[in-house]
Amino acid sequence: MKYEEKFALYRNAAEEELEKSVVTDEKRCGGLIEAMRYSLLGGGKRIRAALVLEFCDIYGGAWKNALPAAAAIEMIHAYSLIHDDMPCMDNDDFRRGKPSCHKKFGEAEALLAGDALLTYAFGYAAKSKANPENIVRALKEMSEFAGCDGMCGGQYIDLESEGKNIDEATLETMHRLKTGAMIRLSGRIGAILGGANELEIERADRYCAKIGLAFQITDDILDVIGDEKLLGKPVKSDSSNDKKTYASFYGIEAAKKMADELFCEAKSIITEIDPKDDFLMGLTEFLESRNH
Amino acid sequence: MKYEEKFALYRNAAEEELEKSVVTDEKRCGGLIEAMRYSLLGGGKRIRAALVLEFCDIYGGAWKNALPAAAAIEMIHAYSLIHDDMPCMDNDDFRRGKPSCHKKFGEAEALLAGDALLTYAFGYAAKSKANPENIVRALKEMSEFAGCDGMCGGQYIDLESEGKNIDEATLETMHRLKTGAMIRLSGRIGAILGGANELEIERADRYCAKIGLAFQITDDILDVIGDEKLLGKPVKSDSSNDKKTYASFYGIEAAKKMADELFCEAKSIITEIDPKDDFLMGLTEFLESRNH
């Protein structure tokens, strides 16, 4: 199956799983469920879900068995965006072209919707069809990569770096944790639920780490270029959102080159994983095309 | 072993487990870990942890096997207090006699510390020594009872009820979910990890539901009596913290009677669980003594 076709298959399956995962019924707090659904089903590329499903497929599991875990990863992603948008964090009024969760439902409601999505994710991932040892391991890794040693840790570094000069190592750690950890987790969980061995899990991890960082760098570049287009003039490379990014730290050209190198390395890891895997190659090339 | 002795044993073991659960090391974000520890280790009666350990013990597991799950329940409890104290929720500056997490570390930091504790809890509970099927079930229940159908749901109802007249059924649902769900979860998880059958899990649940609600009612009463002592005059029973409580809804005497009945029912469930269990009887009598 070609990349585009398979991605559409994964994306639609993930969307359907999400649609039926958090549902309103008369026994539930309708308002809370509504806020959860608003942010969970509000678009999103579902790249994380697709990685879970593909790595489960590659390593011998039926990809549908990992659908609950794929949905869970998207729940964690959705909760992180809700909390990230709140006034005490980034204070963003919009997300994906519509009012952010706290603008739509109120701050306390958004806080609870985020908490509830994160909590829901662990129970939902546990519904994946795999042997119980692998499910326990998948949940342990979910906790590790999403928590203080992963995504939350990255957000904390981001927070503490605001308005400060940070060094190269801090910039890399921040992005490795903030965005990279959840992308790596997606590959790892898919592989684990598919029944992969340690070497295979490690390969999934390495591939995802490369595209995760490259994806972040490309996002940073697109932000700056977007600002330039919007303002009709070049933006000083160190002023993009007043935040330290790869584009502001190294300049756009150097950042582009770094992303290209990472995509190239990712492709070479695909040959270790499965040289015939059209999906990973197609995904990598799609992500790469955003950089050009 | 007598109740007091056993409670001290459980409490100290839980405290020790918590102390070593979230630790600073050079690879971690020190500031985030500090905020997590501040709220996690800041006192607390550890009744939830003790219930996990006791029910594991009763149903045939070695109680120490459930220590990670007991610690995890306390992590979830700690996160809920951090988020509950935040300005957009109850806006409390103090917790257990010291500045609340957001007063000490900042709002965004408190938000992340809560998120990180909740995330950590699931991975930590998964370290319990039990067969993988039981661990998966325990984690599923943790997600269910702490999330939108449990604690988060109760907090949402509380939020939406502010300044409104609520009916008896809403008051009960709110308390059943907000406080009761985590107490029931404690008993259930202990029983599950100990290897209990369905009937035994259900007994643990029923006992915990009774003491959970009675505990909440007693807390409500003590709040009103505390206010009266503080102000040197009777407080109107409907003005306690401007919140709907059992004391304000039914009046203090009726609320006391309701709590007494619940304690009585709890004691009768102990005879189903194990008539020789001194710990549960001692715990129930201790909680009951707060009501007199």
Chai-1 contact restraints between the chains, C-beta under 6 A:
chainA,res_idxA,chainB,res_idxB,connection_type,confidence,min_distance_angstrom,max_distance_angstrom,comment,restraint_id
A,C29,B,G153,contact,1.0,0.0,6.0,A-B,restraint_1
A,C29,B,Y156,contact,1.0,0.0,6.0,A-B,restraint_2
A,L32,B,C148,contact,1.0,0.0,6.0,A-B,restraint_3
A,L32,B,Y156,contact,1.0,0.0,6.0,A-B,restraint_4
A,H83,B,L111,contact,1.0,0.0,6.0,A-B,restraint_5
A,C88,B,E107,contact,1.0,0.0,6.0,A-B,restraint_6
A,C88,B,A108,contact,1.0,0.0,6.0,A-B,restraint_7
A,M89,B,A108,contact,1.0,0.0,6.0,A-B,restraint_8
A,E107,B,C88,contact,1.0,0.0,6.0,A-B,restraint_9
A,A108,B,C88,contact,1.0,0.0,6.0,A-B,restraint_10
A,A108,B,M89,contact,1.0,0.0,6.0,A-B,restraint_11
A,A108,B,L159,contact,1.0,0.0,6.0,A-B,restraint_12
A,L111,B,H83,contact,1.0,0.0,6.0,A-B,restraint_13
A,L112,B,C152,contact,1.0,0.0,6.0,A-B,restraint_14
A,L112,B,Q155,contact,1.0,0.0,6.0,A-B,restraint_15
A,L112,B,Y156,contact,1.0,0.0,6.0,A-B,restraint_16
A,D115,B,C152,contact,1.0,0.0,6.0,A-B,restraint_17
A,A116,B,G147,contact,1.0,0.0,6.0,A-B,restraint_18
A,A116,B,C148,contact,1.0,0.0,6.0,A-B,restraint_19
A,A116,B,C152,contact,1.0,0.0,6.0,A-B,restraint_20
A,L118,B,L118,contact,1.0,0.0,6.0,A-B,restraint_21
A,T119,B,S143,contact,1.0,0.0,6.0,A-B,restraint_22
A,T119,B,A146,contact,1.0,0.0,6.0,A-B,restraint_23
A,T119,B,G147,contact,1.0,0.0,6.0,A-B,restraint_24
A,Y120,B,G147,contact,1.0,0.0,6.0,A-B,restraint_25
A,F122,B,F122,contact,1.0,0.0,6.0,A-B,restraint_26
A,F122,B,S143,contact,1.0,0.0,6.0,A-B,restraint_27
A,G123,B,K140,contact,1.0,0.0,6.0,A-B,restraint_28
A,G123,B,S143,contact,1.0,0.0,6.0,A-B,restraint_29
A,G123,B,E144,contact,1.0,0.0,6.0,A-B,restraint_30
A,A126,B,V136,contact,1.0,0.0,6.0,A-B,restraint_31
A,A126,B,L139,contact,1.0,0.0,6.0,A-B,restraint_32
A,A126,B,K140,contact,1.0,0.0,6.0,A-B,restraint_33
A,P132,B,P132,contact,1.0,0.0,6.0,A-B,restraint_34
A,P132,B,E133,contact,1.0,0.0,6.0,A-B,restraint_35
A,P132,B,V136,contact,1.0,0.0,6.0,A-B,restraint_36
A,E133,B,P132,contact,1.0,0.0,6.0,A-B,restraint_37
A,I135,B,V136,contact,1.0,0.0,6.0,A-B,restraint_38
A,V136,B,A126,contact,1.0,0.0,6.0,A-B,restraint_39
A,V136,B,P132,contact,1.0,0.0,6.0,A-B,restraint_40
A,V136,B,I135,contact,1.0,0.0,6.0,A-B,restraint_41
A,L139,B,A126,contact,1.0,0.0,6.0,A-B,restraint_42
A,L139,B,L139,contact,1.0,0.0,6.0,A-B,restraint_43
A,K140,B,G123,contact,1.0,0.0,6.0,A-B,restraint_44
A,K140,B,A126,contact,1.0,0.0,6.0,A-B,restraint_45
A,S143,B,T119,contact,1.0,0.0,6.0,A-B,restraint_46
A,S143,B,F122,contact,1.0,0.0,6.0,A-B,restraint_47
A,S143,B,G123,contact,1.0,0.0,6.0,A-B,restraint_48
A,E144,B,G123,contact,1.0,0.0,6.0,A-B,restraint_49
A,A146,B,T119,contact,1.0,0.0,6.0,A-B,restraint_50
A,G147,B,A116,contact,1.0,0.0,6.0,A-B,restraint_51
A,G147,B,T119,contact,1.0,0.0,6.0,A-B,restraint_52
A,G147,B,Y120,contact,1.0,0.0,6.0,A-B,restraint_53
A,C148,B,L32,contact,1.0,0.0,6.0,A-B,restraint_54
A,C148,B,A116,contact,1.0,0.0,6.0,A-B,restraint_55
A,C152,B,L112,contact,1.0,0.0,6.0,A-B,restraint_56
A,C152,B,D115,contact,1.0,0.0,6.0,A-B,restraint_57
A,C152,B,A116,contact,1.0,0.0,6.0,A-B,restraint_58
A,G153,B,C29,contact,1.0,0.0,6.0,A-B,restraint_59
A,Q155,B,L112,contact,1.0,0.0,6.0,A-B,restraint_60
A,Y156,B,C29,contact,1.0,0.0,6.0,A-B,restraint_61
A,Y156,B,L32,contact,1.0,0.0,6.0,A-B,restraint_62
A,Y156,B,L112,contact,1.0,0.0,6.0,A-B,restraint_63
A,L159,B,A108,contact,1.0,0.0,6.0,A-B,restraint_64
